Amino acid sequence: MTAILLRGRTLTFRRRPQDQHDLAACRYEEDGGLLIRDGRIAAAGSHGEVAAQAGAEVGRIDHRPHLIIPGMIDAHAHFPQMQVIASHGAELLDWLETYTFPEETKFSEPAHCRRIARLFLDEMIRHGTTTVAVYCSVHKASVEAFFGEAHARDMLTIAGKVMMDRNAPGALRDTPQSAYDDTRTLIAEWHGKGRQLYAVTPRFAITSSPEQLEMAGALMRAFPDLHMQTHLSENAAEIALAQELFPSARDYADIYDRFGLLGGKALFGHCIHLSEREADALAESGSVAVFCPTSNLFLGSGLFDYQRYGRRAKKLRIATATDVGGGTSYSMLRTMDEGYKVIALNGEKLDPLASFWQITRGNAEALSIVDRAGTLEPGSDADITVLDSGATQAMRLRMETVTRLAEELFVLQTLGDDRAVAEVYVAGRPAKSTLDA
């Protein structure tokens, strides 16, 4: 049995904060301790209390004065798009044709899949993200490479093979039957292996025929514990084309509903331009709208109405995500910085406590994994991020005037990046400091 005691300022959330003064929503210890045994948190609280439980033989790591939080969670990313991030001058459909599809053809090569999977997960760890929901490519080998790399690191990930049988280059098209067969094989091989979870992944309605979406629905009926991930209502041209391809559907969300793809583990990327009927349908089904601010700004897609969706009578469940490579950063800190600006453009402000709730417990709740990730509660997997609020000169200077926890969190969110991530633990083992070892 392996055990380690971490010491530092610990922060975890019990629920979503009502505002930046709602410290009752979180558990903060100025001198905190986390006892980790066999990859899980065995005890949490004040350092004195936890150290007394630990015993003299337990190894100790002192992270003071840094802030220890649950590992950050990214609810939507495309690992095959690492080499198209920061590509110039396109909106969504042009982006796919010009950059994404040509790049994804490279993933027919297993060696390329393995290399990019390794580098992608390196970036997640470097930026403090310990769990990510990922779109692989249409190629079965891309999923095998991604899960293989994540499993070797003992990371909790959610991923799936993209299903895509039309409106894409021939080299990237599967068929309804081959997508179904490949997905069933991958589920059998990877779902529940170690910490890996499978997501049925039709890219979006534009690239899946009715027959393929029916196969996706059949998979969800056969395996109701799986996640489902796709895209919805990101861009005006996308919405128009989707409705043209499915003329009998009431709206874009109704396309997915007709094939049984809404539900408590359904993750819909973007959801910027939802009608009230669509928002009601997602809310009533428990589906999740995934806010991808850096991507939405970079591709000029629109402004996600985060506050309205969370405040309406039928509240939407919301997650946040980088959406690399349409998104422009691997960092959930940078993501929430841009999210703050999107929300400000909609006339409101997101408080810092809510931001950090969102990228930890909030995203864990949205992904239905809060029993395993997103908190520092005893029994949770020991996925942990250590943040340094004085990582850069600009941050140190600003921190000279900070007097409250919420202010410090806002400094981390606004000025922080991978340099502010001092260490990352995955299943209780140091991960960032060993990247280049």
SVG drawing of the C-alpha trace seen along z (x, -y; Angstrom):
<svg xmlns="http://www.w3.org/2000/svg" viewBox="-41 -46 56 52">
<polyline fill="none" stroke="black" stroke-width="0.4" points="0.0,0.0 1.4,-3.4 0.6,-6.6 1.6,-10.2 0.6,-13.3 0.2,-16.6 0.3,-19.9 -0.8,-23.3 -3.8,-25.5 -6.7,-23.2 -9.8,-24.3 -12.7,-22.1 -16.4,-22.8 -19.5,-21.4 -21.9,-23.1 -22.0,-26.0 -21.3,-29.3 -24.0,-31.9 -21.5,-34.7 -17.8,-35.5 -18.6,-35.9 -20.3,-32.5 -17.5,-30.7 -20.0,-28.2 -20.1,-26.6 -16.5,-25.6 -14.1,-23.9 -10.9,-26.0 -8.1,-25.2 -5.3,-27.7 -3.0,-24.9 -4.6,-21.9 -3.7,-18.2 -4.6,-15.5 -3.8,-11.9 -3.5,-9.7 -3.5,-6.0 -3.4,-3.7 -4.5,-6.5 -7.4,-7.8 -8.0,-10.5 -8.1,-8.8 -8.5,-11.9 -8.8,-15.7 -8.9,-18.6 -6.5,-20.6 -2.9,-19.5 -2.8,-18.7 -5.8,-16.5 -4.8,-14.6 -1.1,-14.3 -2.3,-12.6 -4.1,-10.0 -1.3,-9.5 1.4,-8.1 5.1,-8.6 5.9,-6.3 3.9,-8.2 5.9,-10.3 5.2,-14.0 5.3,-16.7 4.9,-20.4 3.4,-22.6 3.0,-25.7 2.1,-28.5 0.5,-27.1 -3.2,-26.3 -4.2,-22.7 -7.4,-22.1 -9.1,-19.1 -7.6,-18.3 -9.3,-20.5 -11.7,-18.9 -12.1,-19.7 -15.5,-18.6 -14.8,-18.8 -11.6,-18.6 -10.3,-17.1 -6.9,-15.5 -6.4,-15.1 -6.5,-18.9 -3.2,-19.7 -1.5,-20.7 -4.3,-23.0 -4.6,-25.1 -4.0,-28.7 -4.9,-28.3 -6.0,-31.6 -9.2,-33.0 -12.0,-30.5 -15.5,-30.0 -16.8,-26.6 -17.6,-24.8 -14.6,-26.4 -12.5,-25.4 -13.5,-21.8 -12.9,-21.7 -9.7,-23.7 -7.9,-22.5 -9.6,-19.8 -10.4,-17.2 -7.0,-17.2 -5.3,-16.9 -7.5,-14.1 -6.6,-12.0 -3.2,-11.5 -4.8,-9.4 -5.0,-6.4 -1.4,-5.9 -1.1,-4.2 2.3,-5.7 1.0,-9.2 -2.0,-8.5 0.3,-7.3 2.6,-10.4 -0.2,-12.9 -2.1,-11.1 1.1,-11.3 1.7,-15.0 -2.0,-15.8 -2.1,-14.2 1.3,-15.9 -0.4,-19.3 -3.4,-18.4 -1.1,-17.6 1.1,-20.6 -1.9,-22.9 -3.4,-21.2 -6.1,-19.1 -6.5,-15.6 -9.7,-14.5 -10.8,-15.3 -13.7,-14.3 -12.1,-13.8 -13.2,-13.3 -10.8,-11.0 -10.8,-10.7 -12.9,-8.4 -10.1,-5.8 -10.4,-3.0 -6.6,-3.3 -6.9,-6.8 -9.2,-5.6 -6.9,-2.7 -3.9,-5.1 -5.7,-7.6 -7.1,-5.2 -3.8,-3.2 -1.8,-6.3 -4.4,-7.5 -4.5,-4.0 -0.7,-3.9 -0.9,-7.1 -3.9,-5.9 -5.9,-9.0 -9.6,-9.2 -10.8,-10.1 -13.9,-9.9 -13.4,-9.4 -14.8,-7.9 -14.4,-7.2 -16.0,-9.9 -18.9,-8.5 -19.0,-10.3 -20.5,-8.8 -21.2,-11.9 -20.2,-15.4 -16.5,-14.6 -13.6,-13.5 -13.7,-9.8 -10.7,-9.0 -12.6,-10.1 -16.0,-8.4 -17.1,-5.2 -20.5,-3.6 -23.4,-3.2 -22.6,0.5 -18.8,0.1 -19.2,-2.8 -21.5,-0.6 -19.2,2.4 -16.0,0.5 -17.7,-1.3 -18.9,2.0 -15.4,3.4 -13.9,0.4 -16.5,0.4 -15.7,4.0 -12.0,3.3 -11.8,0.0 -15.0,-1.0 -14.3,-0.4 -10.7,0.7 -8.8,-1.0 -10.3,-4.6 -11.4,-4.8 -15.0,-5.6 -16.4,-5.4 -18.5,-8.1 -20.6,-7.3 -19.4,-10.1 -21.3,-11.2 -19.4,-14.3 -22.6,-16.2 -25.8,-15.8 -24.3,-17.3 -21.7,-14.5 -24.0,-11.6 -26.8,-10.2 -30.1,-9.3 -29.0,-5.7 -25.8,-6.4 -27.6,-8.4 -30.0,-5.5 -27.0,-3.3 -25.7,-5.8 -29.1,-5.6 -29.0,-1.8 -25.6,-1.9 -27.0,-4.1 -29.9,-1.8 -27.6,1.2 -25.1,-0.6 -27.1,-3.1 -24.2,-3.9 -22.1,-5.3 -21.6,-9.0 -22.7,-10.5 -21.0,-13.6 -21.7,-15.6 -22.0,-19.3 -25.1,-21.4 -26.0,-25.0 -22.5,-26.4 -22.8,-28.5 -25.6,-29.9 -24.5,-28.2 -24.2,-24.9 -27.8,-25.2 -29.2,-26.0 -27.5,-23.1 -28.5,-20.7 -32.2,-21.7 -31.9,-21.4 -30.6,-17.8 -33.3,-16.9 -36.4,-18.9 -38.9,-17.0 -37.2,-17.9 -38.6,-20.8 -35.1,-22.2 -31.5,-21.2 -31.9,-19.7 -34.9,-17.7 -32.7,-15.8 -30.8,-14.3 -33.9,-13.8 -35.5,-11.7 -32.7,-9.2 -32.6,-8.9 -29.4,-10.9 -30.6,-13.3 -30.1,-12.2 -28.2,-12.6 -24.8,-11.7 -25.3,-13.5 -22.7,-16.3 -23.6,-18.9 -20.7,-21.1 -21.4,-24.8 -25.2,-25.3 -24.8,-29.0 -28.0,-29.7 -30.6,-27.5 -34.2,-28.3 -36.3,-28.3 -37.8,-25.0 -34.4,-23.5 -33.2,-24.7 -36.3,-23.2 -35.7,-19.9 -32.1,-19.7 -33.1,-20.7 -35.9,-18.2 -33.7,-15.4 -30.8,-16.3 -28.5,-16.8 -25.4,-19.0 -24.6,-22.2 -20.8,-22.6 -19.5,-26.1 -16.3,-26.5 -15.5,-30.2 -12.1,-30.4 -13.3,-28.4 -16.5,-30.4 -14.6,-33.7 -11.8,-32.5 -14.2,-31.1 -16.6,-34.0 -19.5,-31.6 -21.3,-33.7 -21.7,-34.3 -22.9,-31.5 -25.5,-32.9 -24.1,-31.1 -26.0,-33.1 -29.4,-32.9 -29.1,-29.2 -28.3,-28.6 -31.0,-30.8 -34.0,-29.9 -36.9,-28.0 -35.8,-24.9 -32.1,-25.1 -29.6,-23.7 -26.8,-21.6 -23.6,-23.3 -19.9,-22.3 -17.0,-24.2 -14.2,-23.2 -11.2,-24.2 -12.4,-22.7 -8.8,-22.4 -8.1,-22.9 -10.8,-25.5 -10.1,-26.6 -6.9,-28.5 -5.6,-27.2 -5.1,-23.9 -5.6,-25.7 -8.9,-25.7 -7.6,-28.8 -7.4,-30.6 -10.7,-29.1 -12.5,-30.6 -10.7,-33.9 -12.3,-34.1 -15.5,-32.8 -15.6,-35.7 -15.3,-38.0 -18.1,-36.3 -20.4,-36.5 -19.4,-40.2 -20.4,-40.9 -23.8,-39.5 -24.1,-42.1 -23.2,-40.0 -20.2,-38.9 -19.1,-35.5 -17.6,-35.4 -14.2,-33.7 -15.6,-31.1 -18.1,-30.0 -15.4,-29.7 -13.3,-27.4 -16.4,-25.4 -17.2,-25.0 -13.8,-23.7 -13.7,-21.2 -16.9,-19.9 -19.2,-21.6 -17.7,-19.9 -17.5,-16.6 -21.2,-16.9 -22.0,-17.7 -19.9,-14.6 -21.6,-12.4 -18.2,-11.6 -18.4,-13.6 -18.2,-10.4 -14.7,-9.9 -13.3,-13.4 -13.7,-17.1 -13.4,-17.2 -11.0,-16.6 -13.5,-14.5 -12.3,-11.3 -13.0,-8.4 -12.4,-10.4 -9.7,-9.5 -6.6,-11.5 -6.5,-13.8 -5.1,-17.0 -3.7,-20.3 -1.3,-22.6 -1.5,-26.3 1.1,-29.0 -0.4,-32.5 3.0,-34.1 4.2,-32.1 5.1,-35.2 6.3,-38.7 3.0,-40.2 1.1,-37.8 3.5,-38.4 3.0,-42.1 -0.8,-41.9 -0.8,-39.5 0.8,-42.1 -2.6,-43.8 -4.8,-40.7 -6.6,-40.1 -9.3,-37.6 -9.5,-34.1 -11.8,-35.2 -9.3,-37.8 -6.5,-35.3 -8.7,-32.9 -9.4,-35.8 -5.7,-36.5 -5.1,-32.9 -7.9,-32.8 -7.0,-36.1 -3.2,-35.9 -2.5,-32.2 -1.5,-29.6 0.6,-26.4 3.3,-28.4 0.9,-28.7 0.5,-24.9 3.2,-23.9 2.4,-20.2 -0.3,-17.7 -1.2,-14.4 -2.9,-11.7 -4.3,-8.9 -2.0,-10.1 1.2,-10.1 3.2,-13.3 2.6,-13.8 3.8,-17.3 7.2,-17.1 7.9,-13.8 6.9,-14.9 10.5,-15.7 12.2,-13.5"/>
</svg>
